[in-house]
Amino acid sequence: MIFKKSLKFIDNYIYKFCRKYVDIMPERFIKIIAFYHPDPYLRKQYYEKLGVRMGENTLANLGLTVIRTGKSICLYIGDNVSIAPNVVFICKSEANNGKEINEIQYVKDVLTKEGIIIVEDEVWIGANATIMPGITIGKCSIVGAGSVVTIDIEPYSVYAGVPARKIRDLKEN
């Protein structure tokens, strides 16, 4: 019983420490806490330090990954958005694994992309979805689990697949 109380004390201490000292945490710690900590409110606070702006009543499940460069904001998420586990937002995409591949014109023109991602209010993003650079996901839309979003998503619609395609209009009667 004493051991259990001691663990609870340590857990509370670590939680309070993480809440209080977010501004002085090294970026590696910030990423670990944002990705793995079980408390979604604490994760939200740490994602803010990683260039993500989340609206009111928006919480991300475990495993939200944001791929970016630099310190600027690259992802805006509106109010009342539901993000399932293991969603990936890619704010910058490049073939950074070699010199020659980066010199190929097709790679430069088509595959290398960078852009701010905007998720409007009341969106639901399914587990394991991937959102590519520069995408806007319209209000009250749904992204199916496992989808790869390469085009803007219209408001009040459902998109799914690889690549994601519109499969339903939510304003139909």
C-alpha positions in Angstrom: 0.0 0.0 0.0 2.8 2.4 0.9 4.6 1.5 -2.4 1.4 2.3 -4.4 1.0 5.7 -2.6 4.7 6.5 -3.3 4.2 5.7 -7.0 1.1 8.0 -7.1 3.1 10.8 -5.4 5.9 10.4 -8.0 3.4 10.4 -10.9 1.7 13.5 -9.6 5.1 15.2 -9.1 6.2 14.4 -12.7 2.9 15.6 -14.1 3.0 18.9 -12.2 6.7 19.4 -13.2 5.8 18.8 -16.9 2.9 21.3 -16.7 5.0 24.0 -15.0 8.3 23.8 -16.9 7.2 23.3 -20.5 8.9 26.5 -21.5 12.4 25.2 -20.4 12.1 21.7 -21.7 14.6 20.6 -24.4 12.9 19.9 -27.8 13.6 16.2 -27.5 11.7 16.0 -24.2 8.9 18.0 -25.7 8.5 15.6 -28.6 8.5 12.6 -26.2 5.9 14.0 -23.9 3.7 15.2 -26.8 3.8 11.8 -28.5 3.6 9.5 -25.5 2.1 11.1 -22.4 -1.3 9.6 -21.6 -2.9 13.0 -20.6 -4.3 14.7 -23.8 -4.3 18.1 -22.1 -0.6 17.9 -21.3 0.1 16.6 -24.8 -1.8 19.6 -26.3 0.3 22.0 -24.3 3.5 20.4 -25.6 2.3 20.3 -29.2 1.9 24.1 -29.0 5.7 24.2 -28.5 6.2 22.1 -31.6 4.4 24.5 -34.0 0.9 23.2 -33.7 -2.1 25.4 -32.8 -5.1 23.5 -31.5 -8.5 25.1 -31.0 -11.0 24.8 -28.1 -12.2 21.3 -27.2 -9.7 19.7 -29.6 -7.6 16.8 -28.4 -5.4 14.4 -30.2 -5.0 10.8 -29.4 -1.6 9.1 -28.7 0.8 9.0 -31.6 0.1 12.3 -33.4 3.1 13.0 -35.5 4.0 16.4 -37.0 6.8 16.4 -39.5 8.2 19.9 -39.9 11.3 22.0 -40.3 12.2 25.0 -38.3 10.3 26.6 -35.4 7.4 28.2 -37.2 3.8 27.2 -36.9 2.9 24.7 -39.6 -0.4 23.2 -38.4 -3.6 24.9 -37.4 -6.3 22.8 -36.0 -9.8 24.3 -35.3 -12.3 23.8 -32.5 -14.0 20.5 -31.7 -11.7 18.4 -33.8 -11.2 14.7 -33.1 -7.9 13.2 -34.1 -7.6 9.4 -33.8 -4.4 7.6 -32.8 -1.3 7.6 -35.1 -2.3 10.4 -37.4 0.6 12.0 -39.3 0.7 15.6 -40.5 3.6 16.2 -43.0 4.3 19.9 -43.2 7.5 19.3 -45.3 8.1 16.4 -47.6 11.5 15.8 -49.3 13.7 13.0 -50.4 16.4 13.9 -48.0 18.2 10.6 -48.2 20.6 11.3 -51.0 22.2 14.0 -53.2 21.4 12.5 -56.6 17.6 11.9 -56.0 17.1 15.5 -54.8 18.5 16.7 -58.2 16.0 14.8 -60.3 13.6 17.3 -61.8 10.4 15.3 -61.0 11.4 15.0 -57.4 12.1 18.8 -57.2 8.9 19.8 -58.9 6.4 17.2 -57.8 7.5 15.3 -54.7 9.3 17.9 -52.7 6.6 20.0 -50.9 6.2 22.3 -48.0 3.1 24.0 -46.7 0.9 24.9 -43.8 -1.8 22.4 -43.0 -5.2 23.8 -41.9 -7.8 21.6 -40.2 -11.1 23.5 -39.9 -13.7 23.2 -37.0 -15.6 20.0 -36.3 -13.4 17.6 -38.3 -12.9 13.9 -37.5 -9.7 12.3 -38.7 -9.5 8.5 -38.5 -6.6 6.4 -37.2 -3.4 6.2 -39.2 -4.4 8.9 -41.7 -1.6 10.9 -43.3 -2.1 14.5 -44.3 0.4 15.9 -46.9 1.8 19.5 -47.0 -0.4 22.5 -47.8 -3.7 20.7 -47.3 -6.9 22.3 -46.0 -9.5 20.0 -44.4 -12.9 21.6 -44.6 -15.3 22.2 -41.8 -17.4 19.2 -40.6 -15.6 16.7 -42.8 -14.4 13.2 -42.1 -11.1 11.6 -43.1 -11.3 7.8 -43.1 -8.8 5.6 -41.2 -5.6 4.9 -43.1 -6.3 7.6 -45.7 -3.5 9.6 -47.4 -4.8 13.1 -48.1 -3.1 14.7 -51.1 -5.9 17.2 -52.1 -7.9 19.7 -50.1 -11.0 18.2 -48.5 -14.4 19.9 -49.1 -16.5 20.9 -46.1 -19.3 18.5 -45.0 -17.8 15.6 -46.9 -16.2 12.2 -46.3 -12.9 11.3 -47.9 -11.2 7.9 -47.7 -8.6 5.8 -49.4 -5.0 6.0 -50.8 -5.0 8.5 -52.1 -8.1 9.9 -50.4 -11.1 10.5 -52.6 -14.5 11.9 -51.9 -17.0 9.1 -51.1 -19.9 11.0 -49.6 -21.4 14.4 -49.2 -22.6 14.9 -45.6 -25.3 17.5 -46.5 -27.2 15.0 -48.7 -30.7 14.1 -47.5 
